[in-house]
Protein backbone atom coordinates (compact mmCIF):
# COMPACT_ATOMS: atom_id res chain seq x y z
CA UNK A 1 0.00 0.00 0.00
CA UNK A 2 1.34 3.42 -0.93
CA UNK A 3 1.86 5.85 1.95
CA UNK A 4 1.01 9.52 1.49
CA UNK A 5 2.38 12.56 3.23
CA UNK A 6 -0.36 15.14 3.66
CA UNK A 7 0.69 18.64 4.63
CA UNK A 8 -1.68 20.57 6.87
CA UNK A 9 -0.85 23.74 4.95
CA UNK A 10 0.31 23.59 1.37
CA UNK A 11 3.04 26.19 1.92
CA UNK A 12 5.31 27.20 3.37
CA UNK A 13 6.80 23.94 4.57
CA UNK A 14 9.00 24.47 7.59
CA UNK A 15 10.04 22.75 10.79
CA UNK A 16 6.66 23.32 12.46
CA UNK A 17 4.48 22.17 9.58
CA UNK A 18 2.10 19.50 10.81
CA UNK A 19 2.02 16.42 8.63
CA UNK A 20 -0.35 13.51 8.59
CA UNK A 21 0.88 10.05 7.85
CA UNK A 22 -1.51 7.54 6.34
CA UNK A 23 -2.60 5.51 3.36
CA UNK A 24 -4.94 8.19 2.05
CA UNK A 25 -6.42 11.55 3.00
CA UNK A 26 -9.41 10.14 4.81
CA UNK A 27 -7.53 7.72 7.07
CA UNK A 28 -4.46 9.82 7.84
CA UNK A 29 -3.42 9.90 11.46
CA UNK A 30 -2.82 13.27 13.09
CA UNK A 31 -0.31 14.83 15.41
CA UNK A 32 3.00 14.22 13.63
CA UNK A 33 5.11 17.31 13.03
CA UNK A 34 8.08 17.71 10.74
CA UNK A 35 10.41 17.74 13.71
CA UNK A 36 9.28 14.28 14.87
CA UNK A 37 8.86 12.73 11.43
CA UNK A 38 11.08 10.16 9.77
CA UNK A 39 13.78 11.03 7.22
CA UNK A 40 11.48 9.49 4.58
CA UNK A 41 8.70 11.93 5.55
CA UNK A 42 11.12 14.85 5.57
CA UNK A 43 12.49 13.81 2.19
CA UNK A 44 8.97 13.96 0.76
CA UNK A 45 8.55 17.48 2.15
CA UNK A 46 11.91 18.60 0.76
CA UNK A 47 11.01 17.12 -2.62
CA UNK A 48 7.73 19.05 -2.59
CA UNK A 49 9.54 22.30 -1.82
CA UNK A 50 12.02 21.64 -4.62
CA UNK A 51 9.25 20.75 -7.10
CA UNK A 52 7.39 23.94 -6.18
CA UNK A 53 10.55 26.00 -6.73
CA UNK A 54 11.25 24.34 -10.08
CA UNK A 55 7.67 25.01 -11.20
CA UNK A 56 8.09 28.67 -10.28
CA UNK A 57 11.34 28.82 -12.25
CA UNK A 58 9.78 27.14 -15.28
CA UNK A 59 6.83 29.54 -15.17
CA UNK A 60 9.25 32.43 -15.59
CA UNK A 61 10.89 33.26 -18.86
CA UNK A 62 14.48 33.66 -17.66
CA UNK A 63 17.14 31.42 -16.23
CA UNK A 64 20.87 31.88 -16.21
CA UNK A 65 23.33 29.48 -14.65
CA UNK A 66 26.07 31.46 -12.97
CA UNK A 67 28.76 30.56 -10.45
CA UNK A 68 26.47 31.95 -7.74
CA UNK A 69 23.60 29.70 -8.90
CA UNK A 70 25.89 26.67 -8.88
CA UNK A 71 27.09 27.57 -5.39
CA UNK A 72 23.49 27.74 -4.16
CA UNK A 73 22.72 24.41 -5.86
CA UNK A 74 25.58 22.84 -3.93
CA UNK A 75 24.26 24.36 -0.68
CA UNK A 76 20.77 23.03 -1.47
CA UNK A 77 22.17 19.53 -1.87
CA UNK A 78 24.17 19.76 1.36
CA UNK A 79 21.18 21.13 3.25
CA UNK A 80 18.87 18.41 1.87
CA UNK A 81 21.27 15.79 3.21
CA UNK A 82 21.61 17.69 6.49
CA UNK A 83 17.85 17.77 7.03
CA UNK A 84 17.68 14.00 6.56
CA UNK A 85 20.51 13.59 9.10
CA UNK A 86 18.87 16.02 11.54
CA UNK A 87 21.65 18.62 11.40
CA UNK A 88 19.87 21.23 9.24
CA UNK A 89 16.34 22.60 9.08
CA UNK A 90 13.62 22.56 6.48
CA UNK A 91 13.42 26.35 6.88
CA UNK A 92 17.06 26.61 5.77
CA UNK A 93 16.27 24.41 2.77
CA UNK A 94 13.29 26.57 1.77
CA UNK A 95 15.36 29.75 2.09
CA UNK A 96 18.06 28.34 -0.18
CA UNK A 97 15.48 27.25 -2.76
CA UNK A 98 14.05 30.78 -2.77
CA UNK A 99 17.53 32.26 -3.18
CA UNK A 100 18.22 29.84 -6.04
CA UNK A 101 15.02 30.89 -7.82
CA UNK A 102 15.75 34.60 -7.37
CA UNK A 103 19.42 34.50 -8.35
CA UNK A 104 18.92 32.26 -11.39
CA UNK A 105 15.98 34.30 -12.65
CA UNK A 106 17.81 37.65 -12.69
Jmol script that loads the backbone (N, CA, C; Angstrom):
load data "model"
ATOM      1  N   UNK A   1       0.843  -1.172   0.000  1.00  0.00           N
ATOM      2  CA  UNK A   1       0.000   0.000   0.000  1.00  0.00           C
ATOM      3  C   UNK A   1       0.891   1.239   0.000  1.00  0.00           C
ATOM      4  N   UNK A   2       0.580   2.184  -0.846  1.00  0.00           N
ATOM      5  CA  UNK A   2       1.341   3.420  -0.927  1.00  0.00           C
ATOM      6  C   UNK A   2       1.019   4.321   0.254  1.00  0.00           C
ATOM      7  N   UNK A   3       2.042   4.942   0.817  1.00  0.00           N
ATOM      8  CA  UNK A   3       1.864   5.851   1.945  1.00  0.00           C
ATOM      9  C   UNK A   3       1.945   7.281   1.435  1.00  0.00           C
ATOM     10  N   UNK A   4       1.058   8.132   1.910  1.00  0.00           N
ATOM     11  CA  UNK A   4       1.010   9.519   1.485  1.00  0.00           C
ATOM     12  C   UNK A   4       1.427  10.431   2.617  1.00  0.00           C
ATOM     13  N   UNK A   5       2.079  11.506   2.275  1.00  0.00           N
ATOM     14  CA  UNK A   5       2.383  12.563   3.228  1.00  0.00           C
ATOM     15  C   UNK A   5       1.420  13.705   2.902  1.00  0.00           C
ATOM     16  N   UNK A   6       0.628  14.097   3.868  1.00  0.00           N
ATOM     17  CA  UNK A   6      -0.360  15.140   3.663  1.00  0.00           C
ATOM     18  C   UNK A   6       0.042  16.324   4.521  1.00  0.00           C
ATOM     19  N   UNK A   7       0.288  17.447   3.901  1.00  0.00           N
ATOM     20  CA  UNK A   7       0.688  18.636   4.632  1.00  0.00           C
ATOM     21  C   UNK A   7      -0.543  19.404   5.069  1.00  0.00           C
ATOM     22  N   UNK A   8      -0.543  19.812   6.332  1.00  0.00           N
ATOM     23  CA  UNK A   8      -1.676  20.569   6.869  1.00  0.00           C
ATOM     24  C   UNK A   8      -1.881  21.850   6.066  1.00  0.00           C
ATOM     25  N   UNK A   9      -0.811  22.548   5.785  1.00  0.00           N
ATOM     26  CA  UNK A   9      -0.847  23.741   4.955  1.00  0.00           C
ATOM     27  C   UNK A   9      -0.003  23.443   3.719  1.00  0.00           C
ATOM     28  N   UNK A  10      -0.428  23.897   2.573  1.00  0.00           N
ATOM     29  CA  UNK A  10       0.314  23.588   1.369  1.00  0.00           C
ATOM     30  C   UNK A  10       1.648  24.303   1.311  1.00  0.00           C
ATOM     31  N   UNK A  11       1.773  25.476   1.906  1.00  0.00           N
ATOM     32  CA  UNK A  11       3.039  26.191   1.918  1.00  0.00           C
ATOM     33  C   UNK A  11       2.936  27.294   2.964  1.00  0.00           C
ATOM     34  N   UNK A  12       3.975  27.723   3.543  1.00  0.00           N
ATOM     35  CA  UNK A  12       5.312  27.200   3.366  1.00  0.00           C
ATOM     36  C   UNK A  12       5.550  25.967   4.227  1.00  0.00           C
ATOM     37  N   UNK A  13       6.404  25.111   3.784  1.00  0.00           N
ATOM     38  CA  UNK A  13       6.800  23.941   4.567  1.00  0.00           C
ATOM     39  C   UNK A  13       7.971  24.376   5.418  1.00  0.00           C
ATOM     40  N   UNK A  14       7.883  24.134   6.710  1.00  0.00           N
ATOM     41  CA  UNK A  14       8.999  24.470   7.585  1.00  0.00           C
ATOM     42  C   UNK A  14       9.037  23.473   8.732  1.00  0.00           C
ATOM     43  N   UNK A  15       9.836  23.716   9.723  1.00  0.00           N
ATOM     44  CA  UNK A  15      10.036  22.751  10.792  1.00  0.00           C
ATOM     45  C   UNK A  15       8.822  22.547  11.678  1.00  0.00           C
ATOM     46  N   UNK A  16       7.849  23.444  11.635  1.00  0.00           N
ATOM     47  CA  UNK A  16       6.664  23.320  12.465  1.00  0.00           C
ATOM     48  C   UNK A  16       5.437  22.870  11.692  1.00  0.00           C
ATOM     49  N   UNK A  17       5.601  22.613  10.388  1.00  0.00           N
ATOM     50  CA  UNK A  17       4.475  22.174   9.581  1.00  0.00           C
ATOM     51  C   UNK A  17       3.973  20.838  10.109  1.00  0.00           C
ATOM     52  N   UNK A  18       2.677  20.755  10.354  1.00  0.00           N
ATOM     53  CA  UNK A  18       2.102  19.498  10.811  1.00  0.00           C
ATOM     54  C   UNK A  18       1.869  18.614   9.597  1.00  0.00           C
ATOM     55  N   UNK A  19       2.271  17.359   9.711  1.00  0.00           N
ATOM     56  CA  UNK A  19       2.019  16.420   8.629  1.00  0.00           C
ATOM     57  C   UNK A  19       1.168  15.288   9.151  1.00  0.00           C
ATOM     58  N   UNK A  20       0.470  14.659   8.258  1.00  0.00           N
ATOM     59  CA  UNK A  20      -0.347  13.511   8.594  1.00  0.00           C
ATOM     60  C   UNK A  20       0.193  12.338   7.810  1.00  0.00           C
ATOM     61  N   UNK A  21       0.300  11.224   8.456  1.00  0.00           N
ATOM     62  CA  UNK A  21       0.881  10.047   7.849  1.00  0.00           C
ATOM     63  C   UNK A  21      -0.220   9.015   7.708  1.00  0.00           C
ATOM     64  N   UNK A  22      -0.469   8.532   6.513  1.00  0.00           N
ATOM     65  CA  UNK A  22      -1.510   7.537   6.339  1.00  0.00           C
ATOM     66  C   UNK A  22      -1.584   7.034   4.922  1.00  0.00           C
ATOM     67  N   UNK A  23      -2.498   6.101   4.677  1.00  0.00           N
ATOM     68  CA  UNK A  23      -2.602   5.513   3.356  1.00  0.00           C
ATOM     69  C   UNK A  23      -3.380   6.394   2.398  1.00  0.00           C
ATOM     70  N   UNK A  24      -4.234   7.237   2.893  1.00  0.00           N
ATOM     71  CA  UNK A  24      -4.941   8.195   2.051  1.00  0.00           C
ATOM     72  C   UNK A  24      -5.411   9.355   2.907  1.00  0.00           C
ATOM     73  N   UNK A  25      -6.005  10.357   2.266  1.00  0.00           N
ATOM     74  CA  UNK A  25      -6.417  11.555   2.997  1.00  0.00           C
ATOM     75  C   UNK A  25      -7.423  11.256   4.096  1.00  0.00           C
ATOM     76  N   UNK A  26      -8.329  10.347   3.862  1.00  0.00           N
ATOM     77  CA  UNK A  26      -9.415  10.137   4.812  1.00  0.00           C
ATOM     78  C   UNK A  26      -9.000   9.336   6.041  1.00  0.00           C
ATOM     79  N   UNK A  27      -7.928   8.542   5.933  1.00  0.00           N
ATOM     80  CA  UNK A  27      -7.530   7.721   7.074  1.00  0.00           C
ATOM     81  C   UNK A  27      -6.211   8.174   7.697  1.00  0.00           C
ATOM     82  N   UNK A  28      -5.746   9.357   7.327  1.00  0.00           N
ATOM     83  CA  UNK A  28      -4.463   9.824   7.840  1.00  0.00           C
ATOM     84  C   UNK A  28      -4.538  10.065   9.341  1.00  0.00           C
ATOM     85  N   UNK A  29      -3.498   9.646  10.027  1.00  0.00           N
ATOM     86  CA  UNK A  29      -3.424   9.903  11.464  1.00  0.00           C
ATOM     87  C   UNK A  29      -2.926  11.322  11.681  1.00  0.00           C
ATOM     88  N   UNK A  30      -3.189  11.886  12.839  1.00  0.00           N
ATOM     89  CA  UNK A  30      -2.823  13.269  13.090  1.00  0.00           C
ATOM     90  C   UNK A  30      -1.782  13.361  14.192  1.00  0.00           C
ATOM     91  N   UNK A  31      -1.184  14.529  14.295  1.00  0.00           N
ATOM     92  CA  UNK A  31      -0.305  14.826  15.409  1.00  0.00           C
ATOM     93  C   UNK A  31       1.172  14.761  15.107  1.00  0.00           C
ATOM     94  N   UNK A  32       1.579  14.281  13.951  1.00  0.00           N
ATOM     95  CA  UNK A  32       2.997  14.225  13.633  1.00  0.00           C
ATOM     96  C   UNK A  32       3.423  15.579  13.096  1.00  0.00           C
ATOM     97  N   UNK A  33       4.556  16.075  13.556  1.00  0.00           N
ATOM     98  CA  UNK A  33       5.110  17.311  13.026  1.00  0.00           C
ATOM     99  C   UNK A  33       6.373  16.975  12.266  1.00  0.00           C
ATOM    100  N   UNK A  34       6.861  17.931  11.501  1.00  0.00           N
ATOM    101  CA  UNK A  34       8.077  17.711  10.738  1.00  0.00           C
ATOM    102  C   UNK A  34       9.221  17.350  11.665  1.00  0.00           C
ATOM    103  N   UNK A  35       9.292  17.981  12.817  1.00  0.00           N
ATOM    104  CA  UNK A  35      10.413  17.737  13.713  1.00  0.00           C
ATOM    105  C   UNK A  35      10.412  16.336  14.317  1.00  0.00           C
ATOM    106  N   UNK A  36       9.265  15.640  14.350  1.00  0.00           N
ATOM    107  CA  UNK A  36       9.279  14.277  14.871  1.00  0.00           C
ATOM    108  C   UNK A  36       8.968  13.249  13.792  1.00  0.00           C
ATOM    109  N   UNK A  37       9.126  13.631  12.541  1.00  0.00           N
ATOM    110  CA  UNK A  37       8.862  12.726  11.429  1.00  0.00           C
ATOM    111  C   UNK A  37      10.121  11.951  11.070  1.00  0.00           C
ATOM    112  N   UNK A  38       9.950  10.978  10.206  1.00  0.00           N
ATOM    113  CA  UNK A  38      11.078  10.165   9.770  1.00  0.00           C
ATOM    114  C   UNK A  38      11.824  10.869   8.648  1.00  0.00           C
ATOM    115  N   UNK A  39      13.070  10.458   8.370  1.00  0.00           N
ATOM    116  CA  UNK A  39      13.781  11.025   7.221  1.00  0.00           C
ATOM    117  C   UNK A  39      13.003  10.836   5.909  1.00  0.00           C
ATOM    118  N   UNK A  40      12.288   9.728   5.780  1.00  0.00           N
ATOM    119  CA  UNK A  40      11.475   9.493   4.576  1.00  0.00           C
ATOM    120  C   UNK A  40      10.408  10.579   4.446  1.00  0.00           C
ATOM    121  N   UNK A  41       9.726  10.884   5.553  1.00  0.00           N
ATOM    122  CA  UNK A  41       8.699  11.934   5.555  1.00  0.00           C
ATOM    123  C   UNK A  41       9.321  13.285   5.207  1.00  0.00           C
ATOM    124  N   UNK A  42      10.451  13.576   5.816  1.00  0.00           N
ATOM    125  CA  UNK A  42      11.118  14.850   5.573  1.00  0.00           C
ATOM    126  C   UNK A  42      11.600  14.937   4.131  1.00  0.00           C
ATOM    127  N   UNK A  43      12.075  13.828   3.586  1.00  0.00           N
ATOM    128  CA  UNK A  43      12.490  13.808   2.190  1.00  0.00           C
ATOM    129  C   UNK A  43      11.336  14.151   1.263  1.00  0.00           C
ATOM    130  N   UNK A  44      10.152  13.655   1.577  1.00  0.00           N
ATOM    131  CA  UNK A  44       8.972  13.960   0.764  1.00  0.00           C
ATOM    132  C   UNK A  44       8.642  15.449   0.831  1.00  0.00           C
ATOM    133  N   UNK A  45       8.806  16.053   1.990  1.00  0.00           N
ATOM    134  CA  UNK A  45       8.548  17.483   2.146  1.00  0.00           C
ATOM    135  C   UNK A  45       9.588  18.295   1.376  1.00  0.00           C
ATOM    136  N   UNK A  46      10.849  17.906   1.492  1.00  0.00           N
ATOM    137  CA  UNK A  46      11.907  18.598   0.758  1.00  0.00           C
ATOM    138  C   UNK A  46      11.686  18.492  -0.744  1.00  0.00           C
ATOM    139  N   UNK A  47      11.300  17.314  -1.195  1.00  0.00           N
ATOM    140  CA  UNK A  47      11.015  17.122  -2.621  1.00  0.00           C
ATOM    141  C   UNK A  47       9.874  18.023  -3.080  1.00  0.00           C
ATOM    142  N   UNK A  48       8.856  18.186  -2.242  1.00  0.00           N
ATOM    143  CA  UNK A  48       7.726  19.052  -2.588  1.00  0.00           C
ATOM    144  C   UNK A  48       8.173  20.509  -2.686  1.00  0.00           C
ATOM    145  N   UNK A  49       9.021  20.934  -1.776  1.00  0.00           N
ATOM    146  CA  UNK A  49       9.540  22.303  -1.822  1.00  0.00           C
ATOM    147  C   UNK A  49      10.343  22.499  -3.104  1.00  0.00           C
ATOM    148  N   UNK A  50      11.189  21.537  -3.424  1.00  0.00           N
ATOM    149  CA  UNK A  50      12.016  21.643  -4.619  1.00  0.00           C
ATOM    150  C   UNK A  50      11.158  21.648  -5.887  1.00  0.00           C
ATOM    151  N   UNK A  51      10.153  20.776  -5.943  1.00  0.00           N
ATOM    152  CA  UNK A  51       9.253  20.750  -7.102  1.00  0.00           C
ATOM    153  C   UNK A  51       8.532  22.093  -7.266  1.00  0.00           C
ATOM    154  N   UNK A  52       8.068  22.643  -6.151  1.00  0.00           N
ATOM    155  CA  UNK A  52       7.386  23.944  -6.179  1.00  0.00           C
ATOM    156  C   UNK A  52       8.317  25.023  -6.721  1.00  0.00           C
ATOM    157  N   UNK A  53       9.568  25.016  -6.277  1.00  0.00           N
ATOM    158  CA  UNK A  53      10.548  26.002  -6.732  1.00  0.00           C
ATOM    159  C   UNK A  53      10.822  25.836  -8.225  1.00  0.00           C
ATOM    160  N   UNK A  54      10.987  24.609  -8.668  1.00  0.00           N
ATOM    161  CA  UNK A  54      11.246  24.344 -10.083  1.00  0.00           C
ATOM    162  C   UNK A  54      10.061  24.793 -10.939  1.00  0.00           C
ATOM    163  N   UNK A  55       8.855  24.547 -10.463  1.00  0.00           N
ATOM    164  CA  UNK A  55       7.671  25.008 -11.205  1.00  0.00           C
ATOM    165  C   UNK A  55       7.649  26.525 -11.318  1.00  0.00           C
ATOM    166  N   UNK A  56       8.015  27.213 -10.244  1.00  0.00           N
ATOM    167  CA  UNK A  56       8.090  28.674 -10.277  1.00  0.00           C
ATOM    168  C   UNK A  56       9.133  29.138 -11.289  1.00  0.00           C
ATOM    169  N   UNK A  57      10.272  28.468 -11.314  1.00  0.00           N
ATOM    170  CA  UNK A  57      11.339  28.819 -12.254  1.00  0.00           C
ATOM    171  C   UNK A  57      10.865  28.590 -13.687  1.00  0.00           C
ATOM    172  N   UNK A  58      10.243  27.456 -13.928  1.00  0.00           N
ATOM    173  CA  UNK A  58       9.776  27.137 -15.276  1.00  0.00           C
ATOM    174  C   UNK A  58       8.669  28.074 -15.741  1.00  0.00           C
ATOM    175  N   UNK A  59       7.900  28.605 -14.819  1.00  0.00           N
ATOM    176  CA  UNK A  59       6.833  29.540 -15.171  1.00  0.00           C
ATOM    177  C   UNK A  59       7.397  30.888 -15.607  1.00  0.00           C
ATOM    178  N   UNK A  60       8.597  31.189 -15.168  1.00  0.00           N
ATOM    179  CA  UNK A  60       9.251  32.431 -15.586  1.00  0.00           C
ATOM    180  C   UNK A  60       9.855  32.254 -16.966  1.00  0.00           C
ATOM    181  N   UNK A  61      10.340  33.346 -17.512  1.00  0.00           N
ATOM    182  CA  UNK A  61      10.893  33.264 -18.857  1.00  0.00           C
ATOM    183  C   UNK A  61      12.405  33.445 -18.890  1.00  0.00           C
ATOM    184  N   UNK A  62      13.031  33.448 -17.716  1.00  0.00           N
ATOM    185  CA  UNK A  62      14.484  33.658 -17.659  1.00  0.00           C
ATOM    186  C   UNK A  62      15.134  32.656 -16.727  1.00  0.00           C
ATOM    187  N   UNK A  63      16.293  32.203 -17.126  1.00  0.00           N
ATOM    188  CA  UNK A  63      17.137  31.420 -16.233  1.00  0.00           C
ATOM    189  C   UNK A  63      18.552  31.512 -16.731  1.00  0.00           C
ATOM    190  N   UNK A  64      19.464  31.796 -15.844  1.00  0.00           N
ATOM    191  CA  UNK A  64      20.866  31.881 -16.209  1.00  0.00           C
ATOM    192  C   UNK A  64      21.687  31.174 -15.139  1.00  0.00           C
ATOM    193  N   UNK A  65      22.441  30.192 -15.566  1.00  0.00           N
ATOM    194  CA  UNK A  65      23.327  29.483 -14.651  1.00  0.00           C
ATOM    195  C   UNK A  65      24.605  30.295 -14.505  1.00  0.00           C
ATOM    196  N   UNK A  66      24.874  30.673 -13.287  1.00  0.00           N
ATOM    197  CA  UNK A  66      26.070  31.461 -12.968  1.00  0.00           C
ATOM    198  C   UNK A  66      26.832  30.734 -11.864  1.00  0.00           C
ATOM    199  N   UNK A  67      28.053  31.157 -11.582  1.00  0.00           N
ATOM    200  CA  UNK A  67      28.764  30.556 -10.450  1.00  0.00           C
ATOM    201  C   UNK A  67      27.982  30.666  -9.139  1.00  0.00           C
ATOM    202  N   UNK A  68      27.271  31.780  -8.961  1.00  0.00           N
ATOM    203  CA  UNK A  68      26.471  31.953  -7.741  1.00  0.00           C
ATOM    204  C   UNK A  68      25.326  30.933  -7.696  1.00  0.00           C
ATOM    205  N   UNK A  69      24.676  30.699  -8.828  1.00  0.00           N
ATOM    206  CA  UNK A  69      23.600  29.704  -8.904  1.00  0.00           C
ATOM    207  C   UNK A  69      24.147  28.320  -8.572  1.00  0.00           C
ATOM    208  N   UNK A  70      25.307  27.983  -9.136  1.00  0.00           N
ATOM    209  CA  UNK A  70      25.894  26.666  -8.881  1.00  0.00           C
ATOM    210  C   UNK A  70      26.302  26.508  -7.422  1.00  0.00           C
ATOM    211  N   UNK A  71      26.745  27.596  -6.810  1.00  0.00           N
ATOM    212  CA  UNK A  71      27.090  27.572  -5.387  1.00  0.00           C
ATOM    213  C   UNK A  71      25.837  27.299  -4.540  1.00  0.00           C
ATOM    214  N   UNK A  72      24.742  27.953  -4.887  1.00  0.00           N
ATOM    215  CA  UNK A  72      23.487  27.739  -4.161  1.00  0.00           C
ATOM    216  C   UNK A  72      22.992  26.312  -4.374  1.00  0.00           C
ATOM    217  N   UNK A  73      23.125  25.790  -5.591  1.00  0.00           N
ATOM    218  CA  UNK A  73      22.718  24.406  -5.862  1.00  0.00           C
ATOM    219  C   UNK A  73      23.484  23.426  -4.981  1.00  0.00           C
ATOM    220  N   UNK A  74      24.770  23.679  -4.807  1.00  0.00           N
ATOM    221  CA  UNK A  74      25.578  22.837  -3.928  1.00  0.00           C
ATOM    222  C   UNK A  74      25.093  22.935  -2.479  1.00  0.00           C
ATOM    223  N   UNK A  75      24.772  24.152  -2.045  1.00  0.00           N
ATOM    224  CA  UNK A  75      24.261  24.357  -0.681  1.00  0.00           C
ATOM    225  C   UNK A  75      22.904  23.688  -0.500  1.00  0.00           C
ATOM    226  N   UNK A  76      22.062  23.713  -1.540  1.00  0.00           N
ATOM    227  CA  UNK A  76      20.767  23.032  -1.474  1.00  0.00           C
ATOM    228  C   UNK A  76      20.977  21.541  -1.259  1.00  0.00           C
ATOM    229  N   UNK A  77      21.893  20.961  -2.016  1.00  0.00           N
ATOM    230  CA  UNK A  77      22.169  19.527  -1.875  1.00  0.00           C
ATOM    231  C   UNK A  77      22.675  19.199  -0.465  1.00  0.00           C
ATOM    232  N   UNK A  78      23.620  19.991   0.015  1.00  0.00           N
ATOM    233  CA  UNK A  78      24.167  19.760   1.361  1.00  0.00           C
ATOM    234  C   UNK A  78      23.090  19.913   2.432  1.00  0.00           C
ATOM    235  N   UNK A  79      22.237  20.897   2.270  1.00  0.00           N
ATOM    236  CA  UNK A  79      21.181  21.135   3.254  1.00  0.00           C
ATOM    237  C   UNK A  79      20.145  20.019   3.204  1.00  0.00           C
ATOM    238  N   UNK A  80      19.802  19.548   2.019  1.00  0.00           N
ATOM    239  CA  UNK A  80      18.875  18.415   1.869  1.00  0.00           C
ATOM    240  C   UNK A  80      19.395  17.224   2.677  1.00  0.00           C
ATOM    241  N   UNK A  81      20.666  16.896   2.472  1.00  0.00           N
ATOM    242  CA  UNK A  81      21.270  15.785   3.206  1.00  0.00           C
ATOM    243  C   UNK A  81      21.299  16.063   4.708  1.00  0.00           C
ATOM    244  N   UNK A  82      21.574  17.309   5.072  1.00  0.00           N
ATOM    245  CA  UNK A  82      21.609  17.685   6.490  1.00  0.00           C
ATOM    246  C   UNK A  82      20.256  17.559   7.162  1.00  0.00           C
ATOM    247  N   UNK A  83      19.188  17.915   6.455  1.00  0.00           N
ATOM    248  CA  UNK A  83      17.846  17.765   7.026  1.00  0.00           C
ATOM    249  C   UNK A  83      17.578  16.297   7.308  1.00  0.00           C
ATOM    250  N   UNK A  84      17.921  15.435   6.367  1.00  0.00           N
ATOM    251  CA  UNK A  84      17.684  14.001   6.564  1.00  0.00           C
ATOM    252  C   UNK A  84      18.497  13.443   7.728  1.00  0.00           C
ATOM    253  N   UNK A  85      19.661  14.034   7.980  1.00  0.00           N
ATOM    254  CA  UNK A  85      20.511  13.595   9.097  1.00  0.00           C
ATOM    255  C   UNK A  85      20.140  14.281  10.408  1.00  0.00           C
ATOM    256  N   UNK A  86      19.287  15.317  10.327  1.00  0.00           N
ATOM    257  CA  UNK A  86      18.873  16.022  11.536  1.00  0.00           C
ATOM    258  C   UNK A  86      19.785  17.153  11.940  1.00  0.00           C
ATOM    259  N   UNK A  87      20.714  17.560  11.057  1.00  0.00           N
ATOM    260  CA  UNK A  87      21.651  18.622  11.403  1.00  0.00           C
ATOM    261  C   UNK A  87      21.295  19.971  10.788  1.00  0.00           C
ATOM    262  N   UNK A  88      20.317  19.989   9.886  1.00  0.00           N
ATOM    263  CA  UNK A  88      19.872  21.226   9.236  1.00  0.00           C
ATOM    264  C   UNK A  88      18.347  21.288   9.300  1.00  0.00           C
ATOM    265  N   UNK A  89      17.798  22.435   8.969  1.00  0.00           N
ATOM    266  CA  UNK A  89      16.345  22.601   9.085  1.00  0.00           C
ATOM    267  C   UNK A  89      15.677  22.727   7.714  1.00  0.00           C
ATOM    268  N   UNK A  90      14.407  22.403   7.691  1.00  0.00           N
ATOM    269  CA  UNK A  90      13.620  22.563   6.478  1.00  0.00           C
ATOM    270  C   UNK A  90      13.499  24.051   6.136  1.00  0.00           C
ATOM    271  N   UNK A  91      13.462  24.900   7.132  1.00  0.00           N
ATOM    272  CA  UNK A  91      13.420  26.347   6.884  1.00  0.00           C
ATOM    273  C   UNK A  91      14.656  26.807   6.120  1.00  0.00           C
ATOM    274  N   UNK A  92      15.815  26.287   6.495  1.00  0.00           N
ATOM    275  CA  UNK A  92      17.056  26.613   5.773  1.00  0.00           C
ATOM    276  C   UNK A  92      16.955  26.160   4.324  1.00  0.00           C
ATOM    277  N   UNK A  93      16.411  24.959   4.112  1.00  0.00           N
ATOM    278  CA  UNK A  93      16.267  24.414   2.771  1.00  0.00           C
ATOM    279  C   UNK A  93      15.357  25.302   1.929  1.00  0.00           C
ATOM    280  N   UNK A  94      14.232  25.708   2.495  1.00  0.00           N
ATOM    281  CA  UNK A  94      13.290  26.571   1.770  1.00  0.00           C
ATOM    282  C   UNK A  94      13.946  27.908   1.424  1.00  0.00           C
ATOM    283  N   UNK A  95      14.679  28.481   2.339  1.00  0.00           N
ATOM    284  CA  UNK A  95      15.359  29.750   2.094  1.00  0.00           C
ATOM    285  C   UNK A  95      16.341  29.624   0.934  1.00  0.00           C
ATOM    286  N   UNK A  96      17.109  28.551   0.914  1.00  0.00           N
ATOM    287  CA  UNK A  96      18.062  28.336  -0.181  1.00  0.00           C
ATOM    288  C   UNK A  96      17.350  28.156  -1.515  1.00  0.00           C
ATOM    289  N   UNK A  97      16.242  27.432  -1.515  1.00  0.00           N
ATOM    290  CA  UNK A  97      15.477  27.249  -2.757  1.00  0.00           C
ATOM    291  C   UNK A  97      14.972  28.593  -3.269  1.00  0.00           C
ATOM    292  N   UNK A  98      14.510  29.449  -2.364  1.00  0.00           N
ATOM    293  CA  UNK A  98      14.052  30.783  -2.766  1.00  0.00           C
ATOM    294  C   UNK A  98      15.198  31.617  -3.325  1.00  0.00           C
ATOM    295  N   UNK A  99      16.357  31.534  -2.682  1.00  0.00           N
ATOM    296  CA  UNK A  99      17.532  32.258  -3.181  1.00  0.00           C
ATOM    297  C   UNK A  99      17.916  31.754  -4.573  1.00  0.00           C
ATOM    298  N   UNK A 100      17.886  30.455  -4.758  1.00  0.00           N
ATOM    299  CA  UNK A 100      18.223  29.842  -6.039  1.00  0.00           C
ATOM    300  C   UNK A 100      17.303  30.368  -7.140  1.00  0.00           C
ATOM    301  N   UNK A 101      16.007  30.394  -6.850  1.00  0.00           N
ATOM    302  CA  UNK A 101      15.017  30.889  -7.819  1.00  0.00           C
ATOM    303  C   UNK A 101      15.292  32.354  -8.165  1.00  0.00           C
ATOM    304  N   UNK A 102      15.536  33.168  -7.167  1.00  0.00           N
ATOM    305  CA  UNK A 102      15.746  34.604  -7.372  1.00  0.00           C
ATOM    306  C   UNK A 102      17.034  34.860  -8.154  1.00  0.00           C
ATOM    307  N   UNK A 103      18.118  34.248  -7.725  1.00  0.00           N
ATOM    308  CA  UNK A 103      19.424  34.495  -8.350  1.00  0.00           C
ATOM    309  C   UNK A 103      19.448  33.980  -9.797  1.00  0.00           C
ATOM    310  N   UNK A 104      18.906  32.810 -10.039  1.00  0.00           N
ATOM    311  CA  UNK A 104      18.920  32.261 -11.394  1.00  0.00           C
ATOM    312  C   UNK A 104      17.979  32.953 -12.340  1.00  0.00           C
ATOM    313  N   UNK A 105      16.979  33.632 -11.811  1.00  0.00           N
ATOM    314  CA  UNK A 105      15.975  34.298 -12.653  1.00  0.00           C
ATOM    315  C   UNK A 105      16.320  35.760 -12.952  1.00  0.00           C
ATOM    316  N   UNK A 106      17.435  36.239 -12.448  1.00  0.00           N
ATOM    317  CA  UNK A 106      17.810  37.645 -12.690  1.00  0.00           C
ATOM    318  C   UNK A 106      18.112  37.896 -14.143  1.00  0.00           C
TER     319      UNK A 106
END
end "model"
wireframe off; spacefill off
backbone 0.3
color backbone group
